Each structure stands twice: as structure tokens, then as C-alpha cells.
Amino acid sequence: MRVFPITTLLPEKNQAQRVASLGSGKLSAEVLQSKAQALKDSYLRVVKPQFIDSSLISETQEFYDKSRQNLMNLIRMGCLLPHPKDMFFYEQHHHSGIKLSGWILGVDAEDYLNGKIKKHENTVTSKENRLVRHIAALESMAEPVLLSQKLPDTLRLLSEEICRKEADLQVSDELYNIHRVWKMRGPEDIQQIQDVFSNFDSLYIADGHHRCAASSRYLIERYGANSGKGIMALIMDEDELLVKPFYRMLSNVDPNVLWNFLDNEKIHHWEVAHSLNYEDLKKGQILCITQEIRCVIEVSPEMLGDSALSKLDVRILETEILRKTFDLKDSSTEDRLSFMRGDTPLDSISRKLNDKEIDIAFLFAPNTMGEIRLVADQGDTMPAKSTFIEPKIPTGLVIEDYR
């Protein structure tokens, strides 16, 4: 694997808290719009210019022009400062009390196109095209792709040395996480990191499939091969990642159809009287919640296939249960299916059931990165919204500058 130092725009240290922000999928649109309107130096004005000018229509040239104008304004005001090529160490003090950390650097776009950066999800072409246009308009990317592998102890020892000094940037977010960034101490550190990753045959996308696809396309189309410009990535040891599932929620279906199917097929299931969350579930157990009943469905050996993908609980739920009961064929296009993060409190799911917004909710134990890696190695892709992986980095904390 080839990795590079990257040219960046970094928030001015005293303004970093105002510039960087968690984005869509982490905070509600209402919260994000309020922040964008209140903070003239927020990077949210770059990624969501419609929050400031409601007349803007997404995907129009006017939208992209305004996005770029807002970026240039942040640079002119001194809120974002150009920074020469470098690599960074990132650490998050997660609100759960644990630390998540990794290396922010550039990875070779050709390695993605050649399959060395392995994916476990397919991308939607229209979304990929939108991202390419936005990257081209801004000539930058403000959120790294999350990649993983088993990292050697040499990188851990290097990180301990780096963290002995004060962080170059520090911000906190609304979810009570603290984010810190350190620049590398010199060319020797950069060379050491490059030497370590040159021994890797592959890296695995944990989060950011569309960003990875779009930025690789942009770099190859704009600069060609061997340009020395890489896809900005945060590379972490796979054992440090927080992998969570998503609730799968079905509407406009009759739960009795499911109960009849389970009874007729003699699929073992049992009711539970107490609340469960994904941490209470073991592999092979699927929690099913309706307005009246909570039960656990047990996966039988007969439901398992030979491939890594066919052994995943999320795949078994879709192909062996939902397809046969409710004719659900493709979770990425099914109108009756919606998703919520697996760490959403059960009270929120219960309210949706009681308000008739949904009829059934399913939850399972999270996939492991080992399982995800096997799926990617076999060239398969997981169903949509199979995993929610942390850490999530504030947008605008480290911005790769392609200019």
C-alpha cells in the first residue's frame, strides 16, 4: 500500500471549535441549520450552503458555486489556514470512556481502483456523482474515509511519543466526544509510517464508501496516475473500531404473517419480558419487536450458507425471513423498510410502534470487523445499513486541499 502526506486546510487553533462540526447522520438537520446560521465561521456553511440561503437547490451550479464561495470566505477570514504536506495522528475520547485513534494521511486512489482498498458495500452512482461534483467545486475533501487493518505495535509506540506534546487541534462535540489532532514531528515519522504501510497488501473500508469512490474518481480524472495526491483517510486498528448494528424497521406489514411463518417453519423463537439492546444479543439471535410482543428469533444451522456473507445475521434476516414472509427483495430500495442506529434507546422504537409509524423492528448483534473483512475478501457486499461504525470525525477538522 502507498500512503502520502497530504496538503491541508486546518482551522485556526482558537477557532477550531466554531469551524468544525459533526454533520448529517450524527446531528439533526435542525441542529445543524441552527449552528450554521449562528456561526459565520462554521464549515457547515460550506457543506450545507442552503442553511444560509434557502433559495439554493441542491446539485445546481448555483449550489456548488455558493459552497465554494463560503469556503473561500473562511480562508480569507483566517478561519482556515493552508498547511504544507503532512500526516496526522488523531485521537477521540469517546463519550463511553474509551479512546479511539488512528492516522490521517493520503492513500493511493489507484489502490482503490485496483481493489487493494477493499469495500463491503456497493455505492449508489447518483450519490457518487454528486460527491465528485462537490469535491471538484471545492477542490478539497473535509472528512476522511475510515479504513482499517491490524496495525503493528511500531505505530502504537510512535503514537505514544507524539501524544506527549500538546495537541495541535482540539474540539468537543454535542455527543460529548473530544477530538484531538497532532501533526507529525518530522520527515522521519512520515517515512516510518510509509514504510509500515508499504508492507500491507490491503486496507478495508470501514466507513465512507461513497467518499472513497468519489475522491478516487476525481483524483484520477483531474490529476492522472502517480500524482502524489491521495484520498484522505483515517486508518485505525480494526480492534479499536466501535461497530454497531442498525434497527431494521418495517411498515405496512402484518406481524401475524411473521408469527405464522416462524411457527410453520418451526424456527425457534421465544418471548422476552424485559428490554434488550444489541449488546445483550449473541450471534445467531435476532430481536423482533412489535407493539404487543418482543421475542428473540434463533438462527438455525439450516439458514447458514457457505460464504462469509451468508453467515451474517443481517443477511439471514433479509433472505431467510423477510423475503419469505413479506417479499422483501432489496433493502436498499424497499419503501417499507427504514433504519435507525442500533444504539437508539428502545423507548424511541416503542414510540414509533405505538404511533403506528412502523409495525415491526428487528435488531441483532453487531458484525465484527473480522466478518466484514471476510465478506470483502470474498468480493461480496453486505446489505444496506448493516453496520454503524465509529469514530465519526467532525467535518472541517482536517480538510485535504487539492489545489
Helices and strands as residue ranges (DSSP letters): E 3-4, E 6-11, G 13-15, H 16-19, H 29-38, H 44-47, G 49-51, H 61-76, E 80-86, E 88-93, E 99-107, H 109-113, E 117-118, H 125-138, E 140-141, E 145-149, H 153-162, E 169-172, E 178-183, H 187-198, E 203-207, H 209-223, E 231-237, G 238-240, E 242-244, E 246-250, H 255-264, E 269-271, G 278-280, E 285-289, E 294-298, G 301-303, G 309-311, H 313-316, I 317-322, H 323-326, E 337-341, H 346-354, E 360-364, H 369-377, E 388-390, E 399-401
